[in-house]
Structure formats: C-alpha cells, structure tokens
Amino acid sequence: MELLKKLYKIYSPSGKEWAITKFIWNYVKEIQEVRIEIDKMGNLYISKGKSEYYPCVVAHLDQVQRLHSKDFMPIETKDIIFGYSPNNKRQEGLGADDKNGIWIALKCLEKYDTLKVAFFVSEEIGCIGSSKADMEFFKDCRFIVEPDRRGYQDIIIEIGWTSLCSPEFLKDINYEKFGYRATDGMMTDIQELKERGFSGSCINLSCGYYEPHTDHEFTIKKDLLKCLGLVQNIIENCTKVYYHQSESSKHDYQDDIYEAAREDIFSVLDTDPSITVDDLFYMYQTNYSFLDREEIEEIYNEYFELEEVEDYEKGGSSTYNIIRY
C-alpha cells in the first residue's frame, strides 16, 4: 500500500493536478516498454507493449476536498486508510476518489505486457479532461474499465439510462464471482468517452472508497484489493473486442436522480451535521448538475426537519434548526 499512500499525500484539486501528473510521469518512466504522452489539457496517455488491440484502464487525477494540511498523512490500520492532520487534530479527505483508480491502473501497468491507461484532469467539475480527450488513443482498445465508484459491489453498466457495455462483455467478466452487482450510476469519464464515439464496451467499478468528497473519506483495503482482482480478471480473460452501440432509453430519469442525490446528501449529513449548504453545493454540483443551490438547500432543510420530528417523537429536542451557509 506504499504507492497508494504516496498518491494520497499529493493534493490534486481540479485544475491544479500538476503535482500528481509529475509523480505519475516519473513513476511510469521507470516501467519498461512504456510510452507516455500528455495533451494540452493535461490528460496523460500511456501505452505498454505492442498489440493489435489493448485492454484499457482509465481514472481521473483530480479531487474535491478543500482541506489538505501541510502535515497531512494517510493513516493505515489493519482494515482501512484515512487522512489526518496531526497539527490540526482533524480528519481530512484522501482524494481516494479517484486515487484508488489511479493505483489500480498503475498496478496493472506494472504487471501486464500490453495495456493502455489514460488519466484525465478535472473530472470532478464536469469531465472537462475526457470531454477533450484524444479519441484516436482509444480506437484500438478492446474495452475501457474505470475504477471510480464508491463502495464495494457496483459495476456500472448504465449512466443516464444509456447502456455502456454489451451483454457478451458483461457475461465474460464474471463479475458475480467477485461479489459485484450490475447497476446504473452517475456521470464520469467513460460516459463522456461513449458519447464521443468510443465503439467498445465500458464499465465503472466500485473501488473501495467511502464518503467521497468529504473530509471523512476512507478506504477499506479489502474492497480496493477486490476491485484490483476483478480488473486483472477482465484484462486476462476478456481478450476479444467487445463492440457496443449505446442505446438511450426514453425513460425520464430526473426523479430517480433527485432521489439518488437526496440519499447521498442525507448520508453525508448523517456523518457530519456541521456541513453547510455551500459545502454540499460545492461537493455535488458535478454529479448532480441539474440541481441548483436552492434545490440542494431544500434537501438540506428536509434532512433537519426529519431530525426534529424524530427527536420530538423520542421526547428530545433538535439542535439543528438554523441553516448554515
């Protein structure tokens, strides 16, 4: 886990990814048979070996958290890793979304003779890097895997009711063996690549981080390693080109997305009731871009109104009755 902890120590807010870009560039240069390029956006493109078609792993370089003290350190226990500032005596986010994905990509790059990897800038503020990515790089890819999902069991096969992968690919990856389940997810780089014409199959995988975008973010090591195992299984066994033409459903999914946002915000407030409306808007303006600040505030107020009702029913009183901006 030493490489992972080195990644966590590098602060990489959106638009300021140079430090982690430099680290990856120098790290990859030590791997034999690797070619690395950077575009004017700051996206990194890495190819290893020679093949007619390549497996491909992608991740994003940026993180959301605004706190990252000079003495920030990743604390590793038997089961988890979390960030901490000794001087400030507070927990701080790791940027595990998506440094866990970066770590998986680099571990695969070290292990396999042929592989393509791409790292994108500014995913967290609207997939800016992948929206300008060089699509020629992906024309000889069999599939694209992005480990950029919280938790331990989700394999994202739809985003915005647009399918991302073929049934054949889903069958061949044998995801149930690893304890994963197929579901739909939120905006990330693979959606952008599909919409820009990538003709193969894509998936996004849970990679062991929890409470993303918050200062309470942490990684469960066994869940991260499980994701690495699934990605390696896909690289080793999915040797065909898995073509897939996206088909968009006519279903109006905005209500479903609103409920997903509500669930996420409630979960964050359960962990840290001191988070403000402005904090929430900053954290979720990308993944729930259709929600304006007023709607975020409505969800925020609903949470504390429910808290007051629960306290009243228990015979207590709520202390959360003032909106914090």
C-alpha positions as CSV (number, residue, x, y, z in Angstrom):
1,M,0.0,0.0,0.0
2,E,3.0,2.3,0.0
3,L,2.3,3.5,-3.6
4,L,-1.3,4.2,-2.6
5,K,-0.3,6.3,0.4
6,K,2.2,8.3,-1.7
7,L,-0.7,9.1,-4.1
8,Y,-2.9,10.2,-1.1
9,K,-0.3,12.6,0.1
10,I,-0.4,14.5,-3.2
11,Y,-3.1,17.2,-3.2
12,S,-4.7,17.5,-6.6
13,P,-7.8,19.8,-6.7
14,S,-9.5,20.3,-10.0
15,G,-7.4,22.5,-12.3
16,K,-4.3,22.0,-10.2
17,E,-3.3,18.5,-11.0
18,W,0.3,19.2,-11.9
19,A,1.9,17.6,-8.8
20,I,0.2,14.3,-9.3
21,T,0.8,14.4,-13.0
22,K,4.5,14.9,-12.4
23,F,4.6,12.0,-9.9
24,I,2.8,9.6,-12.3
25,W,5.1,10.7,-15.2
26,N,8.2,9.9,-13.2
27,Y,6.8,6.7,-11.8
28,V,5.7,5.3,-15.2
29,K,9.1,6.2,-16.8
30,E,10.7,3.5,-14.6
31,I,8.5,0.8,-16.2
32,Q,10.0,-0.8,-19.3
33,E,8.3,-0.7,-22.7
34,V,6.1,2.2,-21.7
35,R,5.3,5.2,-23.9
36,I,3.7,8.2,-22.1
37,E,2.3,11.4,-23.7
38,I,0.5,14.5,-22.3
39,D,-2.0,16.7,-24.2
40,K,-2.6,20.4,-23.8
41,M,-5.4,19.7,-21.4
42,G,-3.1,17.8,-19.1
43,N,-4.5,14.4,-19.8
44,L,-2.0,11.5,-19.7
45,Y,-1.9,8.7,-22.3
46,I,0.1,5.6,-21.5
47,S,0.7,2.6,-23.8
48,K,2.7,-0.5,-22.9
49,G,3.9,-3.2,-25.3
50,K,2.6,-3.8,-28.9
51,S,-0.7,-5.3,-29.7
52,E,-3.4,-5.1,-32.3
53,Y,-6.0,-4.4,-29.6
54,Y,-5.4,-3.4,-26.0
55,P,-7.2,-3.6,-22.7
56,C,-7.6,-0.1,-21.2
57,V,-8.0,1.3,-17.7
58,V,-8.8,4.9,-17.0
59,A,-9.1,7.1,-13.9
60,H,-9.2,10.8,-13.1
61,L,-6.5,12.9,-11.4
62,D,-8.5,15.5,-9.5
63,Q,-10.2,15.5,-6.1
64,V,-12.9,17.6,-4.5
65,Q,-11.6,18.2,-0.9
66,R,-10.6,21.7,0.0
67,L,-8.7,20.7,3.2
68,H,-5.2,19.3,2.8
69,S,-2.8,20.5,5.5
70,K,1.0,20.6,5.1
71,D,1.3,17.8,7.6
72,F,-1.4,15.7,6.0
73,M,-0.7,12.0,6.3
74,P,-2.5,8.8,5.4
75,I,-3.1,6.6,8.5
76,E,-3.2,2.9,7.7
77,T,-4.8,0.4,10.1
78,K,-5.4,-3.3,9.7
79,D,-8.5,-2.7,7.7
80,I,-8.7,0.9,6.5
81,I,-6.8,4.0,5.4
82,F,-7.9,7.5,6.3
83,G,-6.4,11.0,6.2
84,Y,-5.3,13.0,9.2
85,S,-3.6,16.3,10.1
86,P,-1.8,16.0,13.5
87,N,-1.3,19.7,13.9
88,N,-5.0,20.5,13.3
89,K,-6.2,17.3,15.0
90,R,-8.7,16.6,12.4
91,Q,-9.5,14.0,9.7
92,E,-9.1,15.2,6.1
93,G,-10.1,13.5,2.9
94,L,-7.7,11.2,1.0
95,G,-8.8,12.0,-2.6
96,A,-9.4,8.3,-2.8
97,D,-11.9,9.3,-5.4
98,D,-10.1,8.7,-7.7
99,K,-6.6,7.9,-6.5
100,N,-7.8,4.4,-5.8
101,G,-8.5,4.1,-9.5
102,I,-5.0,5.6,-10.3
103,W,-3.4,3.0,-8.0
104,I,-5.3,0.1,-9.8
105,A,-4.2,1.4,-13.2
106,L,-0.6,1.7,-12.2
107,K,-0.5,-1.8,-10.6
108,C,-1.9,-3.2,-13.8
109,L,0.6,-1.3,-15.8
110,E,3.4,-2.9,-13.8
111,K,2.0,-6.4,-14.2
112,Y,0.9,-6.8,-17.8
113,D,2.9,-6.7,-21.0
114,T,0.3,-4.9,-23.1
115,L,-2.0,-2.3,-21.7
116,K,-3.3,1.2,-22.3
117,V,-4.0,3.7,-19.5
118,A,-5.4,7.2,-19.5
119,F,-5.6,9.7,-16.7
120,F,-8.0,12.7,-17.1
121,V,-7.9,16.1,-15.5
122,S,-10.9,17.9,-13.9
123,E,-13.5,15.1,-13.9
124,E,-15.0,16.5,-10.7
125,I,-16.0,19.8,-12.3
126,G,-17.7,18.3,-15.4
127,C,-15.5,15.7,-17.1
128,I,-13.5,18.5,-18.7
129,G,-10.4,16.4,-19.4
130,S,-12.3,13.5,-21.0
131,S,-14.5,15.8,-23.0
132,K,-11.3,17.0,-24.8
133,A,-9.5,13.6,-24.8
134,D,-7.8,12.3,-28.0
135,M,-10.2,9.6,-29.2
136,E,-7.6,8.2,-31.6
137,F,-5.9,6.8,-28.5
138,F,-8.9,4.5,-27.8
139,K,-9.6,3.2,-31.3
140,D,-7.6,0.0,-30.7
141,C,-8.9,-0.7,-27.2
142,R,-10.9,-3.9,-26.5
143,F,-12.8,-2.2,-23.7
144,I,-12.4,0.5,-21.1
145,V,-12.6,-0.1,-17.3
146,E,-12.8,2.9,-14.9
147,P,-12.5,2.2,-11.2
148,D,-14.3,5.3,-10.0
149,R,-17.2,4.3,-7.8
150,R,-17.7,4.3,-4.1
151,G,-18.3,1.2,-2.1
152,Y,-17.5,-2.5,-2.8
153,Q,-20.0,-4.1,-5.2
154,D,-21.3,-1.9,-8.0
155,I,-20.5,-2.4,-11.6
156,I,-22.0,0.5,-13.6
157,I,-23.4,-0.6,-16.9
158,E,-25.7,2.4,-17.5
159,I,-25.3,6.1,-16.9
160,G,-28.3,8.4,-17.6
161,W,-30.2,5.4,-18.9
162,T,-27.6,5.0,-21.7
163,S,-26.1,1.5,-21.8
164,L,-22.3,1.3,-21.7
165,C,-21.4,-2.3,-22.5
166,S,-22.5,-5.4,-24.4
167,P,-24.2,-8.4,-22.8
168,E,-21.3,-10.5,-24.0
169,F,-18.8,-8.4,-22.2
170,L,-20.9,-8.4,-19.0
171,K,-21.1,-12.2,-19.2
172,D,-17.4,-12.7,-19.9
173,I,-16.1,-10.6,-17.0
174,N,-17.7,-13.0,-14.5
175,Y,-18.3,-10.1,-12.0
176,E,-20.6,-12.1,-9.7
177,K,-17.7,-14.3,-8.7
178,F,-16.2,-11.2,-7.2
179,G,-19.3,-10.2,-5.4
180,Y,-20.3,-7.4,-7.7
181,R,-23.8,-6.5,-9.0
182,A,-24.8,-4.6,-12.2
183,T,-26.5,-1.3,-11.6
184,D,-26.7,2.3,-13.0
185,G,-24.5,5.2,-12.0
186,M,-23.7,8.9,-12.3
187,M,-21.6,10.9,-14.7
188,T,-18.0,10.0,-15.1
189,D,-15.3,9.9,-17.8
190,I,-16.5,6.6,-19.5
191,Q,-19.9,8.2,-20.2
192,E,-18.1,11.1,-21.9
193,L,-16.0,8.7,-24.0
194,K,-19.1,6.7,-25.1
195,E,-20.9,9.9,-26.1
196,R,-17.9,11.0,-28.1
197,G,-17.9,7.8,-30.1
198,F,-16.0,5.0,-28.4
199,S,-17.3,1.9,-30.1
200,G,-16.4,-0.7,-27.4
201,S,-17.7,-1.6,-24.0
202,C,-17.1,0.4,-20.9
203,I,-17.8,-0.1,-17.2
204,N,-17.2,1.8,-13.9
205,L,-16.4,-0.2,-10.8
206,S,-16.6,0.3,-7.0
207,C,-13.1,0.5,-5.8
208,G,-13.2,0.6,-2.0
209,Y,-13.6,4.3,-1.1
210,Y,-16.4,5.6,1.1
211,E,-17.8,9.0,1.9
212,P,-16.2,10.6,-1.2
213,H,-15.9,14.4,-1.5
214,T,-15.9,14.7,2.3
215,D,-13.2,15.1,5.0
216,H,-14.3,11.8,6.4
217,E,-13.4,9.8,3.3
218,F,-11.7,6.5,3.9
219,T,-10.7,3.3,2.0
220,I,-11.4,-0.2,3.0
221,K,-8.4,-2.1,1.9
222,K,-10.0,-5.5,1.2
223,D,-12.6,-3.8,-1.0
224,L,-9.9,-2.0,-3.0
225,L,-8.0,-5.2,-3.5
226,K,-11.2,-7.0,-4.6
227,C,-11.6,-4.4,-7.3
228,L,-8.0,-4.9,-8.4
229,G,-8.7,-8.6,-8.6
230,L,-11.7,-8.0,-10.8
231,V,-9.8,-5.6,-13.1
232,Q,-7.0,-8.1,-13.5
233,N,-9.5,-10.9,-14.2
234,I,-11.0,-8.8,-17.0
235,I,-7.6,-8.0,-18.5
236,E,-6.6,-11.6,-18.5
237,N,-9.8,-13.2,-19.7
238,C,-11.6,-10.7,-21.9
239,T,-9.4,-11.0,-25.0
240,K,-11.9,-10.1,-27.7
241,V,-13.0,-6.7,-28.9
242,Y,-16.4,-6.0,-27.2
243,Y,-18.2,-3.7,-29.6
244,H,-21.2,-1.9,-28.3
245,Q,-23.6,0.7,-29.7
246,S,-25.2,2.8,-26.9
247,E,-29.0,2.8,-26.8
248,S,-30.7,5.6,-24.9
249,S,-33.9,4.9,-23.1
250,K,-36.9,7.3,-23.4
251,H,-37.4,7.0,-19.6
252,D,-37.4,10.3,-17.8
253,Y,-34.9,9.6,-15.1
254,Q,-34.7,13.0,-13.4
255,D,-36.9,12.0,-10.5
256,D,-34.7,8.9,-9.9
257,I,-31.5,11.1,-9.9
258,Y,-33.1,13.5,-7.5
259,E,-33.8,10.6,-5.1
260,A,-30.2,9.5,-5.5
261,A,-29.0,13.0,-4.7
262,R,-31.2,13.1,-1.7
263,E,-29.9,9.8,-0.4
264,D,-26.3,10.9,-0.9
265,I,-26.8,14.2,0.9
266,F,-28.7,12.5,3.8
267,S,-25.8,10.1,4.2
268,V,-23.2,12.9,4.3
269,L,-25.2,14.8,6.9
270,D,-25.6,11.7,9.0
271,T,-21.8,11.6,9.2
272,D,-21.2,15.3,9.7
273,P,-24.2,17.5,10.5
274,S,-21.9,20.6,10.5
275,I,-21.6,20.5,6.7
276,T,-23.2,23.6,5.2
277,V,-25.4,24.2,2.2
278,D,-22.5,25.8,0.3
279,D,-20.3,22.7,1.1
280,L,-22.9,20.4,-0.3
281,F,-23.4,22.5,-3.4
282,Y,-19.6,22.5,-4.0
283,M,-19.4,18.7,-3.4
284,Y,-22.3,17.8,-5.7
285,Q,-22.5,20.4,-8.5
286,T,-20.9,17.9,-10.9
287,N,-22.6,14.6,-10.2
288,Y,-26.0,16.3,-9.8
289,S,-25.5,19.2,-12.1
290,F,-29.3,19.7,-12.7
291,L,-29.7,20.6,-9.1
292,D,-29.3,24.3,-8.3
293,R,-28.3,25.7,-5.0
294,E,-31.9,26.3,-3.9
295,E,-32.8,22.6,-4.5
296,I,-29.7,21.5,-2.5
297,E,-30.9,23.7,0.3
298,E,-34.4,22.1,0.1
299,I,-32.9,18.7,0.6
300,Y,-30.7,20.1,3.4
301,N,-33.7,21.6,5.2
302,E,-35.7,18.4,4.7
303,Y,-33.0,16.4,6.5
304,F,-33.0,18.6,9.6
305,E,-36.8,18.8,9.6
306,L,-36.9,15.0,9.8
307,E,-34.3,15.1,12.6
308,E,-36.6,17.4,14.6
309,V,-39.5,15.1,14.1
310,E,-37.5,12.1,15.2
311,D,-36.2,14.0,18.3
312,Y,-39.7,15.1,19.1
313,E,-41.1,11.6,18.9
314,K,-38.3,10.4,21.2
315,G,-39.1,13.2,23.6
316,G,-36.0,15.2,22.9
317,S,-35.3,18.4,21.0
318,S,-33.3,19.1,17.9
319,T,-30.4,21.4,17.9
320,Y,-30.3,21.7,14.1
321,N,-32.8,24.4,13.3
322,I,-30.6,27.1,11.6
323,I,-29.5,26.9,8.0
324,R,-25.7,27.1,7.8
325,Y,-24.2,28.8,4.7
